[in-house]
């Protein structure tokens, strides 16, 4: 993990982001104290993708119920 002063991180932010996208981590220091950590985003694990695929398959296989609405706009907003 690299340490960078807040002012330098601000001045060279695009460079910091480029390095973060390549896996580098930064600890941002302001007035001698750590204030932030800039880390690459973690990839979703395979169970997340499997659950998403299962949901999409289930939704696309279900029958659409009630394609016509049984109420009017006026009925919906009637008080």
C-alpha positions as CSV (number, residue, x, y, z in Angstrom):
1,X,0.0,0.0,0.0
2,X,1.3,3.4,-1.0
3,X,0.9,6.5,1.2
4,X,0.0,9.7,-0.5
5,X,-0.7,13.2,0.9
6,X,-4.2,14.5,0.2
7,X,-2.9,17.5,-1.8
8,X,-0.8,15.2,-4.0
9,X,-3.7,12.7,-4.4
10,X,-5.9,15.7,-5.5
11,X,-3.3,17.0,-8.0
12,X,-2.6,13.6,-9.5
13,X,-6.0,12.0,-9.1
14,X,-6.1,10.5,-12.6
15,X,-2.7,8.9,-12.1
16,X,-3.9,7.5,-8.7
17,X,-7.0,6.0,-10.3
18,X,-4.9,4.5,-13.1
19,X,-2.7,2.8,-10.5
20,X,-5.8,1.7,-8.4
21,X,-7.3,0.1,-11.6
22,X,-4.1,-2.0,-11.8
23,X,-4.5,-3.3,-8.3
24,X,-2.5,-0.7,-6.2
25,X,-3.9,0.6,-2.9
26,X,-3.4,4.0,-1.4
27,X,-3.6,5.4,2.1
28,X,-4.4,9.1,1.9
29,X,-2.8,11.3,4.6
30,X,-4.0,14.8,5.6
31,X,-2.1,16.8,8.2
32,X,-0.1,13.7,9.2
33,X,-3.2,11.6,9.8
34,X,-4.8,8.8,7.7
35,X,-8.1,10.0,6.3
36,X,-9.0,7.6,3.5
37,X,-8.0,4.5,1.7
38,X,-8.4,4.1,-2.0
39,X,-8.8,0.5,-3.1
40,X,-9.8,-1.3,-6.3
41,X,-13.4,-2.5,-6.3
42,X,-13.6,-6.2,-5.5
43,X,-15.1,-8.4,-8.2
44,X,-18.4,-10.1,-7.4
45,X,-18.0,-13.8,-6.6
46,X,-19.4,-16.6,-8.8
47,X,-22.3,-17.3,-6.4
48,X,-23.6,-13.7,-7.1
49,X,-23.6,-14.4,-10.8
50,X,-25.2,-17.8,-10.4
51,X,-28.0,-16.3,-8.3
52,X,-28.6,-13.6,-10.8
53,X,-28.8,-16.1,-13.7
54,X,-31.2,-18.3,-11.7
55,X,-33.5,-15.3,-11.0
56,X,-33.5,-14.2,-14.7
57,X,-34.3,-17.7,-15.8
58,X,-37.2,-17.9,-13.3
59,X,-38.6,-14.5,-14.3
60,X,-38.5,-15.2,-18.0
61,X,-40.2,-18.6,-17.6
62,X,-43.1,-17.3,-15.5
63,X,-46.4,-16.5,-17.2
64,X,-47.4,-12.9,-17.3
65,X,-50.6,-12.3,-15.3
66,X,-53.0,-9.5,-15.9
67,X,-51.6,-7.8,-19.0
68,X,-54.6,-5.4,-18.8
69,X,-55.2,-3.2,-15.8
70,X,-58.6,-3.4,-14.2
71,X,-58.6,0.2,-12.9
72,X,-58.5,3.6,-14.4
73,X,-56.3,6.5,-13.5
74,X,-59.2,8.4,-12.0
75,X,-60.0,5.4,-9.8
76,X,-56.5,5.2,-8.6
77,X,-56.3,8.8,-7.6
78,X,-59.9,9.1,-6.2
79,X,-60.0,10.1,-2.6
